[in-house]
Amino acid sequence: MATFVVLAKWTEKSFAAMQDVAKVSEEFKQTVKDMGAEIKAWYMLMGQYDEICILEAPNPETIAKIVITLSAKYGGKTETLQAFSEAEAMKIFT
């Protein structure tokens, strides 16, 4: 499984969806699981981005589908990065 970091900025649509934040959170988690990925961590942020979600997925296409699906439903503008562990990075450099 590959690791991906999704940084998000909330929009008006995001805030409207947060009226029942517990329900949205569960729907978000279920969508990610149903699409074959796993949430490793999630944090609300202060600063340039409003949240960060660290996901594991089999490939970038899975993450793209997740981001498109959730952005369409809940709003939000995202930036997605693939992350490499120290061990993975060492293999790349050698």
C-alpha positions in Angstrom: 0.0 0.0 0.0 1.2 3.5 -0.8 0.9 6.5 1.5 -0.8 9.7 0.4 -1.3 13.1 2.2 -4.4 15.0 1.3 -4.4 18.7 2.4 -7.8 20.4 2.2 -9.3 23.9 2.4 -12.9 24.0 3.3 -15.5 25.9 1.2 -19.0 27.2 1.8 -20.3 23.7 0.7 -18.0 22.1 3.2 -19.3 24.2 6.1 -22.9 23.5 5.0 -22.2 19.8 5.1 -20.8 20.1 8.6 -24.2 20.7 10.1 -24.1 17.1 11.2 -20.4 16.6 11.5 -20.6 13.2 13.1 -22.6 11.8 10.2 -20.3 13.4 7.6 -17.3 11.9 9.4 -18.8 8.4 9.3 -19.8 8.8 5.7 -16.3 10.0 4.9 -14.7 7.0 6.6 -17.0 4.5 5.0 -16.4 5.9 1.5 -12.7 5.7 1.9 -13.0 2.1 3.2 -15.4 1.1 0.4 -13.0 2.4 -2.2 -10.2 0.2 -0.9 -8.1 2.7 1.1 -7.5 3.3 4.8 -7.3 6.5 6.9 -4.1 6.4 8.9 -4.6 9.8 10.5 -6.7 12.9 10.3 -6.1 16.3 11.8 -7.8 19.7 11.7 -5.2 22.4 11.0 -4.7 26.1 11.7 -3.0 28.0 8.8 -3.0 27.6 5.1 -5.0 24.4 5.1 -8.0 23.4 7.2 -7.3 19.6 7.4 -4.8 16.9 6.6 -5.7 13.3 6.0 -3.1 10.6 5.7 -4.3 7.6 3.7 -3.0 4.3 2.5 -4.2 3.0 -0.8 -3.1 0.5 -3.4 -2.5 3.2 -6.1 -2.8 6.9 -7.0 -6.0 6.2 -9.0 -7.8 5.0 -5.9 -6.9 8.2 -4.1 -8.0 10.3 -7.1 -11.4 8.6 -7.1 -11.8 9.2 -3.3 -10.8 12.9 -3.6 -13.1 13.5 -6.5 -16.0 11.7 -4.9 -15.7 13.4 -1.5 -14.9 16.9 -3.0 -18.0 16.7 -5.2 -20.2 15.7 -2.2 -18.8 17.9 0.5 -16.9 20.6 -1.2 -13.3 21.4 -0.4 -10.2 22.2 -2.4 -7.5 19.6 -2.1 -3.8 19.1 -2.7 -2.6 15.5 -2.7 0.9 14.3 -2.3 2.4 10.8 -2.3 4.6 10.2 0.7 7.4 7.8 1.1 8.6 6.2 4.4 12.3 6.4 5.3 12.7 2.8 4.2 11.0 3.5 0.8 13.1 6.6 0.3 16.3 4.6 1.0 15.3 2.1 -1.7 14.8 5.0 -4.2 18.2 6.5 -3.4 20.1 3.2 -3.7 
